[in-house]
Amino acid sequence: MSLKLYAHPFSSYCQKALTALYENGTPFEFRLLAHDDPRIMAEFATLWPIKRFPVLVDGDRTVTEASIIIEYLGLYHPGPVPLLPADPRAALEVRSMDRFFDNYISTPQQRIVADSLRPAAERDAHGVREARAMLDTAYAWLDKTMAGREWAVGDTFSLADCGAAPFLFYADWTHAIDPAFARVRAYRERLLARPSFARAVDEARPYRPLFPLGAPDRD
Protein backbone atom coordinates (compact mmCIF):
# COMPACT_ATOMS: atom_id res chain seq x y z
CA MET A 1 0.00 0.00 0.00
CA SER A 2 1.76 3.13 -1.20
CA LEU A 3 -0.37 5.82 0.49
CA LYS A 4 -0.01 6.73 4.15
CA LEU A 5 -2.11 9.41 5.85
CA TYR A 6 -0.76 10.94 9.04
CA ALA A 7 -3.84 12.25 10.77
CA HIS A 8 -6.18 12.26 13.75
CA PRO A 9 -9.83 11.19 13.33
CA PHE A 10 -11.22 14.11 15.36
CA SER A 11 -9.48 16.83 13.33
CA SER A 12 -11.73 18.67 10.88
CA TYR A 13 -8.96 19.05 8.29
CA CYS A 14 -8.14 15.36 8.58
CA GLN A 15 -11.81 14.54 8.10
CA LYS A 16 -11.73 16.68 4.97
CA ALA A 17 -9.01 14.47 3.47
CA LEU A 18 -10.60 11.29 4.80
CA THR A 19 -13.92 12.15 3.15
CA ALA A 20 -12.15 12.38 -0.20
CA LEU A 21 -10.36 9.06 0.35
CA TYR A 22 -13.57 7.31 1.43
CA GLU A 23 -15.57 8.88 -1.39
CA ASN A 24 -13.39 7.06 -3.91
CA GLY A 25 -12.59 3.95 -1.88
CA THR A 26 -8.89 4.80 -2.15
CA PRO A 27 -6.75 2.32 -0.18
CA PHE A 28 -4.33 3.88 2.30
CA GLU A 29 -2.61 3.23 5.61
CA PHE A 30 -3.87 5.40 8.47
CA ARG A 31 -1.03 6.61 10.68
CA LEU A 32 -2.70 7.75 13.89
CA LEU A 33 -1.02 10.79 15.42
CA ALA A 34 -0.96 10.32 19.18
CA HIS A 35 1.20 12.11 21.73
CA ASP A 36 1.62 8.90 23.69
CA ASP A 37 3.34 7.40 20.64
CA PRO A 38 6.64 9.33 20.40
CA ARG A 39 7.84 7.18 17.52
CA ILE A 40 5.07 8.19 15.15
CA MET A 41 5.19 11.81 16.32
CA ALA A 42 8.91 11.95 15.55
CA GLU A 43 8.27 10.35 12.18
CA PHE A 44 5.59 12.97 11.47
CA ALA A 45 7.82 15.88 12.54
CA THR A 46 10.58 14.66 10.24
CA LEU A 47 8.18 14.54 7.31
CA TRP A 48 6.69 17.97 8.02
CA PRO A 49 8.45 20.16 10.60
CA ILE A 50 5.50 22.61 10.58
CA LYS A 51 3.61 19.80 12.41
CA ARG A 52 0.19 20.54 10.93
CA PHE A 53 -1.95 17.67 9.74
CA PRO A 54 -3.05 15.82 7.69
CA VAL A 55 0.02 14.80 5.76
CA LEU A 56 -0.08 12.30 2.90
CA VAL A 57 2.94 10.21 1.97
CA ASP A 58 3.05 8.55 -1.43
CA GLY A 59 6.30 6.65 -1.80
CA ASP A 60 9.03 9.28 -1.57
CA ARG A 61 6.62 12.19 -1.98
CA THR A 62 5.14 14.12 0.96
CA VAL A 63 1.96 16.13 0.38
CA THR A 64 0.64 18.67 2.89
CA GLU A 65 -2.59 20.68 3.31
CA ALA A 66 -5.98 18.97 2.96
CA SER A 67 -7.06 20.74 -0.23
CA ILE A 68 -3.77 19.95 -1.95
CA ILE A 69 -3.96 16.34 -0.77
CA ILE A 70 -7.39 16.01 -2.39
CA GLU A 71 -6.18 17.54 -5.65
CA TYR A 72 -3.11 15.29 -5.55
CA LEU A 73 -5.28 12.21 -5.14
CA GLY A 74 -7.34 13.26 -8.14
CA LEU A 75 -4.20 13.55 -10.26
CA TYR A 76 -2.20 10.52 -9.11
CA HIS A 77 -4.78 8.16 -7.59
CA PRO A 78 -8.07 9.00 -9.33
CA GLY A 79 -11.19 7.10 -8.40
CA PRO A 80 -14.72 6.93 -9.77
CA VAL A 81 -15.74 10.26 -8.19
CA PRO A 82 -13.83 13.26 -9.59
CA LEU A 83 -13.79 15.88 -6.84
CA LEU A 84 -12.50 18.67 -9.05
CA PRO A 85 -14.10 19.30 -12.47
CA ALA A 86 -11.97 18.94 -15.58
CA ASP A 87 -13.30 22.24 -16.90
CA PRO A 88 -11.04 24.99 -15.47
CA ARG A 89 -13.91 27.45 -15.05
CA ALA A 90 -15.96 24.97 -13.06
CA ALA A 91 -12.85 23.99 -11.09
CA LEU A 92 -12.29 27.65 -10.20
CA GLU A 93 -15.76 27.83 -8.64
CA VAL A 94 -15.07 24.69 -6.61
CA ARG A 95 -11.78 26.12 -5.38
CA SER A 96 -13.49 29.41 -4.52
CA MET A 97 -16.08 27.64 -2.37
CA ASP A 98 -13.34 25.52 -0.82
CA ARG A 99 -11.54 28.70 0.26
CA PHE A 100 -14.80 30.10 1.62
CA PHE A 101 -15.29 27.11 3.92
CA ASP A 102 -11.63 27.17 5.01
CA ASN A 103 -11.40 30.90 5.69
CA TYR A 104 -14.86 31.94 6.85
CA ILE A 105 -16.27 28.81 8.51
CA SER A 106 -13.29 26.82 9.79
CA THR A 107 -10.99 29.71 10.77
CA PRO A 108 -13.44 31.59 13.01
CA GLN A 109 -14.73 28.32 14.46
CA GLN A 110 -11.24 27.26 15.43
CA ARG A 111 -10.51 30.71 16.82
CA ILE A 112 -13.38 30.31 19.29
CA VAL A 113 -12.28 26.83 20.32
CA ALA A 114 -8.63 27.87 20.69
CA ASP A 115 -9.62 30.79 22.90
CA SER A 116 -11.50 28.44 25.24
CA LEU A 117 -8.25 26.53 25.83
CA ARG A 118 -6.40 29.59 27.12
CA PRO A 119 -6.12 30.48 30.81
CA ALA A 120 -9.04 32.72 31.76
CA ALA A 121 -6.78 35.75 32.17
CA GLU A 122 -5.46 35.38 28.63
CA ARG A 123 -8.73 34.98 26.76
CA ASP A 124 -9.68 37.35 23.97
CA ALA A 125 -13.35 38.22 24.36
CA HIS A 126 -13.18 40.75 21.54
CA GLY A 127 -11.64 38.22 19.18
CA VAL A 128 -14.31 35.66 20.04
CA ARG A 129 -17.08 38.20 19.35
CA GLU A 130 -15.46 38.93 15.98
CA ALA A 131 -15.28 35.22 15.18
CA ARG A 132 -18.94 34.68 16.08
CA ALA A 133 -19.95 37.66 13.95
CA MET A 134 -17.94 36.25 11.05
CA LEU A 135 -19.73 32.92 11.36
CA ASP A 136 -23.13 34.61 11.33
CA THR A 137 -22.14 36.59 8.24
CA ALA A 138 -20.80 33.45 6.55
CA TYR A 139 -23.94 31.47 7.39
CA ALA A 140 -26.12 34.23 5.91
CA TRP A 141 -24.07 34.37 2.70
CA LEU A 142 -24.05 30.60 2.36
CA ASP A 143 -27.80 30.40 2.92
CA LYS A 144 -28.38 32.64 -0.09
CA THR A 145 -25.75 30.86 -2.17
CA MET A 146 -27.25 27.42 -1.53
CA ALA A 147 -30.59 28.37 -3.10
CA GLY A 148 -31.26 25.73 -5.76
CA ARG A 149 -28.07 23.79 -4.96
CA GLU A 150 -27.75 20.32 -3.52
CA TRP A 151 -23.99 20.58 -3.00
CA ALA A 152 -21.61 23.52 -2.68
CA VAL A 153 -21.29 24.08 -6.41
CA GLY A 154 -24.53 22.60 -7.73
CA ASP A 155 -25.53 18.99 -8.25
CA THR A 156 -22.11 17.33 -7.96
CA PHE A 157 -20.25 16.47 -4.75
CA SER A 158 -16.80 18.05 -4.90
CA LEU A 159 -13.65 19.12 -3.08
CA ALA A 160 -15.62 22.02 -1.62
CA ASP A 161 -18.09 19.64 0.03
CA CYS A 162 -15.25 17.60 1.52
CA GLY A 163 -14.29 20.72 3.48
CA ALA A 164 -17.80 21.98 4.11
CA ALA A 165 -18.77 18.72 5.82
CA PRO A 166 -16.43 18.81 8.85
CA PHE A 167 -16.29 22.59 9.04
CA LEU A 168 -20.07 23.06 9.24
CA PHE A 169 -20.26 20.02 11.52
CA TYR A 170 -18.01 21.60 14.15
CA ALA A 171 -19.15 25.18 13.48
CA ASP A 172 -22.70 24.32 14.48
CA TRP A 173 -21.38 22.81 17.72
CA THR A 174 -19.38 25.98 18.38
CA HIS A 175 -21.77 28.71 17.18
CA ALA A 176 -25.16 27.27 16.32
CA ILE A 177 -26.51 27.82 12.83
CA ASP A 178 -29.64 29.94 13.27
CA PRO A 179 -32.86 28.17 12.20
CA ALA A 180 -33.43 31.15 9.90
CA PHE A 181 -30.64 29.73 7.73
CA ALA A 182 -32.70 26.73 6.72
CA ARG A 183 -30.70 26.00 3.56
CA VAL A 184 -27.44 25.82 5.51
CA ARG A 185 -28.95 23.51 8.10
CA ALA A 186 -30.40 21.26 5.38
CA TYR A 187 -27.04 21.22 3.56
CA ARG A 188 -25.28 20.22 6.78
CA GLU A 189 -27.76 17.34 7.16
CA ARG A 190 -27.09 16.17 3.60
CA LEU A 191 -23.37 16.22 4.30
CA LEU A 192 -23.86 14.16 7.46
CA ALA A 193 -25.85 11.63 5.44
CA ARG A 194 -23.13 11.28 2.79
CA PRO A 195 -21.58 7.82 3.43
CA SER A 196 -17.99 9.04 3.04
CA PHE A 197 -18.38 11.78 5.66
CA ALA A 198 -20.65 9.68 7.87
CA ARG A 199 -17.81 7.16 8.11
CA ALA A 200 -15.37 9.89 9.20
CA VAL A 201 -17.84 11.12 11.81
CA ASP A 202 -18.38 7.63 13.19
CA GLU A 203 -14.65 6.96 13.44
CA ALA A 204 -14.24 10.16 15.46
CA ARG A 205 -17.02 9.42 17.97
CA PRO A 206 -14.69 7.97 20.65
CA TYR A 207 -12.84 11.29 20.77
CA ARG A 208 -15.86 13.56 21.38
CA PRO A 209 -14.98 14.11 25.06
CA LEU A 210 -11.92 16.01 23.76
CA PHE A 211 -14.05 18.83 22.32
CA PRO A 212 -13.21 21.80 24.57
CA LEU A 213 -16.67 23.39 24.46
CA GLY A 214 -18.45 20.12 25.16
CA ALA A 215 -19.79 18.02 22.30
CA PRO A 216 -23.59 18.18 22.06
CA ASP A 217 -25.56 14.96 22.36
CA ARG A 218 -26.53 14.83 18.68
CA ASP A 219 -25.12 14.26 15.19
C-alpha positions in Angstrom: 0.0 0.0 0.0 1.8 3.1 -1.2 -0.4 5.8 0.5 0.0 6.7 4.1 -2.1 9.4 5.8 -0.8 10.9 9.0 -3.8 12.3 10.8 -6.2 12.3 13.7 -9.8 11.2 13.3 -11.2 14.1 15.4 -9.5 16.8 13.3 -11.7 18.7 10.9 -9.0 19.0 8.3 -8.1 15.4 8.6 -11.8 14.5 8.1 -11.7 16.7 5.0 -9.0 14.5 3.5 -10.6 11.3 4.8 -13.9 12.1 3.1 -12.2 12.4 -0.2 -10.4 9.1 0.3 -13.6 7.3 1.4 -15.6 8.9 -1.4 -13.4 7.1 -3.9 -12.6 3.9 -1.9 -8.9 4.8 -2.1 -6.7 2.3 -0.2 -4.3 3.9 2.3 -2.6 3.2 5.6 -3.9 5.4 8.5 -1.0 6.6 10.7 -2.7 7.8 13.9 -1.0 10.8 15.4 -1.0 10.3 19.2 1.2 12.1 21.7 1.6 8.9 23.7 3.3 7.4 20.6 6.6 9.3 20.4 7.8 7.2 17.5 5.1 8.2 15.1 5.2 11.8 16.3 8.9 12.0 15.6 8.3 10.4 12.2 5.6 13.0 11.5 7.8 15.9 12.5 10.6 14.7 10.2 8.2 14.5 7.3 6.7 18.0 8.0 8.4 20.2 10.6 5.5 22.6 10.6 3.6 19.8 12.4 0.2 20.5 10.9 -1.9 17.7 9.7 -3.1 15.8 7.7 0.0 14.8 5.8 -0.1 12.3 2.9 2.9 10.2 2.0 3.0 8.5 -1.4 6.3 6.6 -1.8 9.0 9.3 -1.6 6.6 12.2 -2.0 5.1 14.1 1.0 2.0 16.1 0.4 0.6 18.7 2.9 -2.6 20.7 3.3 -6.0 19.0 3.0 -7.1 20.7 -0.2 -3.8 20.0 -1.9 -4.0 16.3 -0.8 -7.4 16.0 -2.4 -6.2 17.5 -5.7 -3.1 15.3 -5.5 -5.3 12.2 -5.1 -7.3 13.3 -8.1 -4.2 13.5 -10.3 -2.2 10.5 -9.1 -4.8 8.2 -7.6 -8.1 9.0 -9.3 -11.2 7.1 -8.4 -14.7 6.9 -9.8 -15.7 10.3 -8.2 -13.8 13.3 -9.6 -13.8 15.9 -6.8 -12.5 18.7 -9.1 -14.1 19.3 -12.5 -12.0 18.9 -15.6 -13.3 22.2 -16.9 -11.0 25.0 -15.5 -13.9 27.4 -15.0 -16.0 25.0 -13.1 -12.8 24.0 -11.1 -12.3 27.6 -10.2 -15.8 27.8 -8.6 -15.1 24.7 -6.6 -11.8 26.1 -5.4 -13.5 29.4 -4.5 -16.1 27.6 -2.4 -13.3 25.5 -0.8 -11.5 28.7 0.3 -14.8 30.1 1.6 -15.3 27.1 3.9 -11.6 27.2 5.0 -11.4 30.9 5.7 -14.9 31.9 6.9 -16.3 28.8 8.5 -13.3 26.8 9.8 -11.0 29.7 10.8 -13.4 31.6 13.0 -14.7 28.3 14.5 -11.2 27.3 15.4 -10.5 30.7 16.8 -13.4 30.3 19.3 -12.3 26.8 20.3 -8.6 27.9 20.7 -9.6 30.8 22.9 -11.5 28.4 25.2 -8.2 26.5 25.8 -6.4 29.6 27.1 -6.1 30.5 30.8 -9.0 32.7 31.8 -6.8 35.8 32.2 -5.5 35.4 28.6 -8.7 35.0 26.8 -9.7 37.3 24.0 -13.4 38.2 24.4 -13.2 40.8 21.5 -11.6 38.2 19.2 -14.3 35.7 20.0 -17.1 38.2 19.3 -15.5 38.9 16.0 -15.3 35.2 15.2 -18.9 34.7 16.1 -20.0 37.7 14.0 -17.9 36.3 11.1 -19.7 32.9 11.4 -23.1 34.6 11.3 -22.1 36.6 8.2 -20.8 33.5 6.5 -23.9 31.5 7.4 -26.1 34.2 5.9 -24.1 34.4 2.7 -24.0 30.6 2.4 -27.8 30.4 2.9 -28.4 32.6 -0.1 -25.7 30.9 -2.2 -27.2 27.4 -1.5 -30.6 28.4 -3.1 -31.3 25.7 -5.8 -28.1 23.8 -5.0 -27.7 20.3 -3.5 -24.0 20.6 -3.0 -21.6 23.5 -2.7 -21.3 24.1 -6.4 -24.5 22.6 -7.7 -25.5 19.0 -8.2 -22.1 17.3 -8.0 -20.3 16.5 -4.7 -16.8 18.1 -4.9 -13.7 19.1 -3.1 -15.6 22.0 -1.6 -18.1 19.6 0.0 -15.2 17.6 1.5 -14.3 20.7 3.5 -17.8 22.0 4.1 -18.8 18.7 5.8 -16.4 18.8 8.8 -16.3 22.6 9.0 -20.1 23.1 9.2 -20.3 20.0 11.5 -18.0 21.6 14.1 -19.1 25.2 13.5 -22.7 24.3 14.5 -21.4 22.8 17.7 -19.4 26.0 18.4 -21.8 28.7 17.2 -25.2 27.3 16.3 -26.5 27.8 12.8 -29.6 29.9 13.3 -32.9 28.2 12.2 -33.4 31.1 9.9 -30.6 29.7 7.7 -32.7 26.7 6.7 -30.7 26.0 3.6 -27.4 25.8 5.5 -28.9 23.5 8.1 -30.4 21.3 5.4 -27.0 21.2 3.6 -25.3 20.2 6.8 -27.8 17.3 7.2 -27.1 16.2 3.6 -23.4 16.2 4.3 -23.9 14.2 7.5 -25.8 11.6 5.4 -23.1 11.3 2.8 -21.6 7.8 3.4 -18.0 9.0 3.0 -18.4 11.8 5.7 -20.7 9.7 7.9 -17.8 7.2 8.1 -15.4 9.9 9.2 -17.8 11.1 11.8 -18.4 7.6 13.2 -14.7 7.0 13.4 -14.2 10.2 15.5 -17.0 9.4 18.0 -14.7 8.0 20.7 -12.8 11.3 20.8 -15.9 13.6 21.4 -15.0 14.1 25.1 -11.9 16.0 23.8 -14.1 18.8 22.3 -13.2 21.8 24.6 -16.7 23.4 24.5 -18.4 20.1 25.2 -19.8 18.0 22.3 -23.6 18.2 22.1 -25.6 15.0 22.4 -26.5 14.8 18.7 -25.1 14.3 15.2 
